[in-house]
Amino acid sequence: LTVTPQIFIWTLFVLDILMLLVSIFIASIITSNEMLKRKEGLEKEKLRAELAAIKYQINPHFLFNSLSFIYTKTIKTSPEAAHAVNLLSGIMSYALDDWDEQGTVPLGMEAEQMKRVIEMNQIRFNHTLNIKYHEYIEPDDAKIPILSFVTLVENAFKHGDLNDENNPVMIKLNATKDKIYFMVSNKKKKEMLERSHGIGLSNLKQRLELMYGDKQSFIVKEDEADYSNEIIINL
């Protein structure tokens, strides 16, 4: 059989068309599978987000109702325990509330929550904790990242020795129109019951840097016996 140039060219053309169609078909199958996987992934992420939203809505509501019930039941028999429950409820409400987009709060409000944490722990340990607290805040509208001070105070309660009368936990807050200075120092416990991974401190450092940049400094000082954190913000 003699194959003329025209037949050869048309045969190649048809084969190219077939190859193109096969390639398009395979590509469409691959794309369809990828889209299906992506859709399934998005649906799973959406489901997770919806479940997280439901948990966020239910848990605080349930906890606040439970705390309210406990407060009502204990106010007559144990006023101090009821007061501790009230303090805890206030701290939780503060932490879970929707603040501004940057997650900042007025300085005085953060200081108030910090004092609630201190008072609640004093009640917990029958007012035996050795803590020295100093506060001076000029009336201004300075804002700081929420839970900045609370995080450092909780860290001192968690890892500090609060039973040494000669080495109390020192908490100082001095705020003027030009500068905010906050310091927490504590003697270390002889035996660390809980190991810290520094996640809270790292997160706090990042939030301060994002908000104030070079105008702030977060200083950690540590030796074998003592530990301290300092926040300095130039307004």
C-alpha positions as CSV (number, residue, x, y, z in Angstrom):
1,L,0.0,0.0,0.0
2,T,1.5,3.3,-1.1
3,V,1.1,6.1,1.4
4,T,0.9,9.4,-0.3
5,P,2.3,12.6,1.5
6,Q,-1.2,13.9,1.9
7,I,-2.4,10.7,3.7
8,F,0.7,10.7,5.9
9,I,0.1,14.3,6.9
10,W,-3.6,13.7,7.6
11,T,-2.7,10.6,9.6
12,L,-0.3,12.7,11.7
13,F,-2.9,15.4,12.1
14,V,-5.5,12.9,13.3
15,L,-3.0,11.3,15.7
16,D,-2.1,14.7,17.1
17,I,-5.8,15.5,17.6
18,L,-6.3,12.2,19.3
19,M,-3.3,12.7,21.6
20,L,-4.5,16.2,22.4
21,L,-8.0,14.9,23.2
22,V,-6.5,12.1,25.4
23,S,-4.3,14.7,27.2
24,I,-7.2,17.0,27.8
25,F,-9.3,14.1,29.1
26,I,-6.5,12.9,31.5
27,A,-5.9,16.5,32.6
28,S,-9.6,17.0,33.2
29,I,-9.7,13.9,35.3
30,I,-6.7,15.0,37.4
31,T,-8.1,18.5,37.8
32,S,-11.5,17.1,38.7
33,N,-9.9,14.9,41.4
34,E,-7.8,17.8,42.7
35,M,-10.9,20.0,42.9
36,L,-12.8,17.2,44.6
37,K,-10.1,16.8,47.2
38,R,-9.9,20.5,47.6
39,K,-13.6,20.7,48.0
40,E,-13.6,17.9,50.6
41,G,-10.7,19.6,52.4
42,L,-12.6,22.9,52.5
43,E,-15.7,21.2,53.7
44,K,-13.8,19.5,56.5
45,E,-12.2,22.9,57.5
46,K,-15.6,24.5,57.4
47,L,-17.0,21.8,59.6
48,R,-14.1,22.2,62.1
49,A,-14.6,26.0,62.1
50,E,-18.3,25.5,62.7
51,L,-17.7,23.0,65.5
52,A,-15.1,25.4,67.0
53,A,-17.7,28.3,66.8
54,I,-20.3,26.1,68.5
55,K,-17.8,25.2,71.3
56,Y,-16.9,28.8,71.7
57,Q,-20.5,29.8,72.0
58,I,-21.5,26.9,74.4
59,N,-18.6,26.6,76.7
60,P,-18.4,30.2,78.0
61,H,-22.2,30.3,78.3
62,F,-22.2,27.0,80.3
63,L,-19.2,28.1,82.4
64,F,-20.7,31.4,83.3
65,N,-24.0,29.8,84.2
66,S,-22.2,27.3,86.3
67,L,-20.2,29.9,88.1
68,S,-23.3,31.9,88.7
69,F,-25.0,28.8,90.3
70,I,-21.9,28.1,92.5
71,Y,-21.8,31.8,93.6
72,T,-25.5,31.7,94.6
73,K,-25.0,28.4,96.5
74,T,-21.9,29.6,98.4
75,I,-22.6,33.2,99.1
76,K,-24.3,32.5,102.4
77,T,-22.2,29.5,103.6
78,S,-18.8,30.7,102.4
79,P,-18.7,34.3,101.3
80,E,-15.0,34.2,100.6
81,A,-15.4,31.2,98.2
82,A,-18.3,33.0,96.5
83,H,-16.1,36.1,96.1
84,A,-13.3,33.9,94.5
85,V,-15.9,32.6,92.1
86,N,-17.0,36.1,91.3
87,L,-13.3,37.1,90.6
88,L,-12.8,34.1,88.3
89,S,-16.0,35.0,86.4
90,G,-14.8,38.5,85.9
91,I,-11.4,37.4,84.6
92,M,-13.0,34.9,82.2
93,S,-15.4,37.5,80.9
94,Y,-12.5,39.9,80.4
95,A,-10.4,37.3,78.5
96,L,-13.2,36.1,76.3
97,D,-14.8,39.5,75.5
98,D,-14.5,41.0,72.0
99,W,-12.1,43.9,72.1
100,D,-10.8,46.0,69.3
101,E,-9.2,44.4,66.1
102,Q,-5.7,44.6,67.6
103,G,-6.7,42.9,70.8
104,T,-5.8,45.9,73.0
105,V,-7.4,47.1,76.2
106,P,-7.1,50.2,78.3
107,L,-4.1,50.0,80.7
108,G,-6.2,50.5,83.8
109,M,-8.5,47.6,82.8
110,E,-5.6,45.2,82.4
111,A,-4.2,46.3,85.8
112,E,-7.6,45.7,87.4
113,Q,-7.7,42.1,86.0
114,M,-4.1,41.6,87.2
115,K,-5.2,42.5,90.8
116,R,-8.1,40.1,90.5
117,V,-5.7,37.3,89.7
118,I,-3.5,38.3,92.7
119,E,-6.6,38.4,95.0
120,M,-7.9,35.1,93.8
121,N,-4.6,33.4,94.4
122,Q,-4.4,34.9,97.9
123,I,-7.8,33.4,98.7
124,R,-6.7,30.1,97.3
125,F,-3.7,30.0,99.6
126,N,-5.4,31.5,102.7
127,H,-3.7,34.8,102.3
128,T,-0.2,33.4,103.0
129,L,1.4,34.4,99.7
130,N,4.2,37.0,100.0
131,I,3.5,39.6,97.4
132,K,4.5,43.3,97.2
133,Y,2.5,45.3,94.7
134,H,3.1,48.9,93.6
135,E,0.9,50.8,91.1
136,Y,0.9,54.3,89.7
137,I,-1.1,55.1,86.7
138,E,-1.6,58.7,85.4
139,P,-5.0,59.3,83.7
140,D,-4.4,58.6,80.0
141,D,-5.9,56.5,77.3
142,A,-2.9,54.2,76.7
143,K,-3.7,50.7,75.5
144,I,-1.8,47.5,75.7
145,P,-2.2,43.9,74.3
146,I,-4.8,42.1,76.4
147,L,-3.5,39.8,79.2
148,S,0.1,41.3,78.9
149,F,0.4,41.8,82.6
150,V,-1.8,38.9,83.6
151,T,0.4,36.5,81.7
152,L,3.5,37.6,83.6
153,V,1.8,37.5,87.0
154,E,0.4,34.1,86.4
155,N,3.9,33.0,85.4
156,A,5.2,34.1,88.7
157,F,2.5,32.2,90.6
158,K,3.2,29.1,88.6
159,H,7.0,29.0,88.9
160,G,7.8,31.3,91.9
161,D,8.4,30.6,95.5
162,L,5.7,32.7,97.2
163,N,6.3,31.5,100.7
164,D,9.6,33.1,101.4
165,E,9.0,36.2,103.6
166,N,12.5,37.6,102.7
167,N,12.0,37.3,99.0
168,P,8.4,38.3,98.1
169,V,7.1,38.4,94.6
170,M,7.6,42.0,93.4
171,I,5.1,43.6,91.0
172,K,5.5,47.2,89.9
173,L,3.5,49.2,87.5
174,N,4.4,52.8,86.7
175,A,2.6,54.5,83.9
176,T,2.9,58.2,82.9
177,K,1.9,60.0,79.7
178,D,5.2,59.2,78.2
179,K,6.2,55.8,79.4
180,I,4.8,52.5,80.8
181,Y,7.0,50.4,83.0
182,F,5.9,47.0,84.3
183,M,8.1,44.5,86.2
184,V,7.5,41.1,87.9
185,S,10.3,39.4,89.8
186,N,10.2,36.3,91.9
187,K,12.4,33.7,93.7
188,K,12.4,30.4,91.9
189,K,10.9,27.3,93.4
190,K,13.5,24.7,94.4
191,E,11.6,22.0,92.5
192,M,9.8,22.9,89.3
193,L,6.6,21.0,89.3
194,E,5.6,22.1,85.9
195,R,7.9,22.7,83.0
196,S,7.4,25.9,81.0
197,H,7.8,26.0,77.3
198,G,7.7,29.8,77.1
199,I,4.8,29.9,74.6
200,G,3.0,32.6,76.5
201,L,6.1,34.8,76.9
202,S,7.0,34.3,73.2
203,N,3.5,35.3,72.2
204,L,3.5,38.3,74.4
205,K,6.9,39.5,73.0
206,Q,5.5,39.2,69.4
207,R,2.3,41.1,70.3
208,L,4.4,43.9,71.9
209,E,6.7,44.1,68.8
210,L,3.7,44.2,66.4
211,M,2.0,47.0,68.4
212,Y,4.9,49.2,69.5
213,G,7.9,48.2,67.3
214,D,11.2,49.8,68.5
215,K,9.3,51.8,71.2
216,Q,9.1,48.8,73.4
217,S,11.4,46.3,75.1
218,F,10.7,43.0,76.8
219,I,13.5,42.0,79.1
220,V,14.0,38.7,80.8
221,K,16.5,38.3,83.6
222,E,17.3,35.0,85.1
223,D,19.9,33.2,87.3
224,E,19.9,30.1,89.5
225,A,17.8,31.7,92.2
226,D,15.7,34.5,90.7
227,Y,13.6,35.4,87.7
228,S,12.2,38.6,86.4
229,N,10.4,40.2,83.4
230,E,10.3,43.8,82.5
231,I,8.1,45.6,79.9
232,I,9.1,49.1,78.9
233,I,6.9,51.1,76.4
234,N,7.6,54.6,75.3
235,L,4.4,56.3,74.3
